[in-house]
Amino acid sequence: MAKKSQQKNNDNLIAQNKKARHDYFVTDTYEAGLVLTGTEIKSVRAHRVNLKDGFAQVRNGEAWLMNVHISEYDNGTYFNQDPLRNRKLLLHKKEIHKLTGELQNKGVTLVPLKMYIKHGYAKVLLGVAKGKHQYDKREDIKRREQNREIERVMKHY
């Protein structure tokens, strides 16, 4: 039964920022809703989203998603929005205060990791992240290759 629910979650996955886990140490995650217009949600459901260069900020007690590209809806008219516009994130006030405290630390940023549909609403998984150095990235690659090699050897036994 676990496989069915896992497959269902993968169907709801719209976009994933794989580069974020490569470039950052993700310490904590938050699920946030998105304020979207009608044509934007249609583009999201059509999987026309790019999270690659995106980030989030807290301004005036509100969380905002910046630099995330949601393509214009093909069948839209003048209701289409700017693909790179800033979008408001829906978080509880306590979560915003907690995020504000965490973002005060030097080198900490808020990065979108995944975008998915949950109960008909677009959600973003945000990660509180600290940048990796080049040697950390090389260490991760080395560890991943070693684990793959161990898996290959164990497969034959």
Summary of the structure (lengths in Angstrom):
residues: 157
radius of gyration: 18.1
end to end distance: 28.7
largest distance: 62.2
contacts: 422
relative contact order: 0.22
helix: 38%
strand: 35%
